[in-house]
Amino acid sequence: MTFCHGLKLKASDGKKYETDCANTEGIFRIIQSIPSPKAEPFKRWLAKVGYERVKEIEDPELATKRTRTLYKLKGYSDDWIEKRMRGIAIREELTDEWKKRGAKEQREYEILTAEISKATFNMTSSEYKKFKNLKRENLRDHMDDLELILTMLGEATTTKITKDRNSEGFIPLKKDARDGGDVAGRTKKDIESQIGKSVSSRDNFLRLDFDKKLIEENKKIKI
């Protein structure tokens, strides 16, 4: 199939053999093409997900509700979810502003975001993920309250600066991002001087969730 590619992957014998591989979209297309009745549950699931996305396009509020539900099912607190949802709204406002002012999506967005993060936390987003020992996970889903608030402050300030300066083009937007991040960075230093420790934490939700389960198991053992 045109969407499958041969990649050399290591087998159980330690040698590498060319193996047919596909990305997520390709896997879904393969499932849809399988005539076996055993594939029917997957096809029904794909149809259901597709229907839900169409409904969300018609009514974006449904997407917000779905996101809240997913976070709740993962075990996040209501207070954290509120901050995360507000952060998503602030992020969308910022990227909309970038798009209107000439930033190219994806690559340039990543560079601009890295500028804000570097000025705020003294780490780019990718460096912060390594700091928290994350791989494919979303960094913001593994931030605590203060980290989320500082991220929002940096991005909201950047949006305000960009609008006030009426910036156009990647280079001016990059300076706006750095200046917006600096505001959050100074706030971070003020907080750290008061609490006597770094705001940036190596904790992530995966670790915290593991700790919660460990505590619960210990309680059961004691009982």
SULVEN-V178804 format. One record per residue. RES is the residue in one letter. OMEGA is omega in whole degrees, -180 to 180 (* if undefined). NEAR is the number of other C-alpha atoms within 12 Angstrom. Layout:
RES_OMEGA_NEAR ; RES_OMEGA_NEAR
This chain:
M_-174_13 ; T_-178_12 ; F_173_16 ; C_-178_19 ; H_179_16 ; G_177_16 ; L_180_13 ; K_-180_14 ; L_-178_16 ; K_179_12 ; A_-177_11 ; S_179_8 ; D_178_8 ; G_-180_9 ; K_180_10 ; K_179_13 ; Y_178_15 ; E_-174_14 ; T_176_14 ; D_-179_17 ; C_178_20 ; A_175_19 ; N_-176_15 ; T_179_12 ; E_180_14 ; G_178_18 ; I_179_21 ; F_179_23 ; R_177_20 ; I_179_23 ; I_-180_24 ; Q_-177_22 ; S_-177_16 ; I_-178_16 ; P_-176_12 ; S_176_13 ; P_-180_13 ; K_-180_12 ; A_-175_18 ; E_178_16 ; P_178_15 ; F_179_22 ; K_178_23 ; R_179_17 ; W_178_16 ; L_179_21 ; A_180_17 ; K_180_14 ; V_178_17 ; G_179_15 ; Y_180_14 ; E_180_19 ; R_177_19 ; V_179_15 ; K_180_16 ; E_176_18 ; I_179_14 ; E_-178_12 ; D_-177_14 ; P_-180_15 ; E_178_14 ; L_179_17 ; A_178_20 ; T_179_22 ; K_-180_18 ; R_179_20 ; T_178_22 ; R_-179_26 ; T_-180_19 ; L_178_18 ; Y_180_24 ; K_180_18 ; L_179_13 ; K_176_19 ; G_178_21 ; Y_179_28 ; S_180_20 ; D_180_18 ; D_179_17 ; W_-179_27 ; I_179_30 ; E_179_23 ; K_-179_29 ; R_-180_35 ; M_177_28 ; R_178_24 ; G_178_28 ; I_180_25 ; A_179_18 ; I_178_26 ; R_-180_28 ; E_178_19 ; E_179_23 ; L_-178_35 ; T_175_30 ; D_179_20 ; E_178_33 ; W_-178_39 ; K_-179_24 ; K_-172_21 ; R_168_25 ; G_177_21 ; A_177_27 ; K_-176_21 ; E_177_19 ; Q_-172_13 ; R_-178_12 ; E_175_22 ; Y_-180_28 ; E_-180_23 ; I_-180_26 ; L_178_39 ; T_179_39 ; A_178_31 ; E_179_36 ; I_-179_41 ; S_-179_41 ; K_-179_30 ; A_-178_35 ; T_-172_40 ; F_-175_38 ; N_176_26 ; M_172_22 ; T_-180_25 ; S_-179_31 ; S_177_26 ; E_180_21 ; Y_178_30 ; K_178_28 ; K_179_20 ; F_-180_22 ; K_180_29 ; N_178_21 ; L_178_24 ; K_-179_17 ; R_-175_13 ; E_176_19 ; N_-177_20 ; L_-174_31 ; R_176_33 ; D_-178_31 ; H_175_35 ; M_174_37 ; D_-174_28 ; D_-177_29 ; L_179_27 ; E_178_35 ; L_-178_36 ; I_179_32 ; L_176_37 ; T_177_46 ; M_-180_37 ; L_179_36 ; G_-177_41 ; E_178_44 ; A_178_33 ; T_178_31 ; T_178_43 ; T_-180_39 ; K_180_26 ; I_-179_29 ; T_179_34 ; K_-178_24 ; D_179_14 ; R_-176_16 ; N_-176_19 ; S_177_26 ; E_177_21 ; G_-172_21 ; F_-176_26 ; I_176_21 ; P_179_23 ; L_178_39 ; K_177_33 ; K_177_27 ; D_-179_37 ; A_180_45 ; R_-179_34 ; D_177_32 ; G_178_38 ; G_179_39 ; D_178_30 ; V_179_31 ; A_180_36 ; G_178_36 ; R_177_21 ; T_178_25 ; K_-180_32 ; K_178_23 ; D_179_17 ; I_-178_20 ; E_179_18 ; S_180_13 ; Q_-176_12 ; I_175_12 ; G_176_11 ; K_-178_13 ; S_175_19 ; V_-179_30 ; S_-176_32 ; S_176_26 ; R_179_23 ; D_171_26 ; N_-175_30 ; F_179_29 ; L_-180_24 ; R_-179_18 ; L_179_21 ; D_178_18 ; F_180_15 ; D_179_15 ; K_-180_16 ; K_-180_15 ; L_179_14 ; I_-180_14 ; E_179_14 ; E_179_13 ; N_178_12 ; K_180_11 ; K_-179_10 ; I_-180_9 ; K_179_8 ; I_*_7
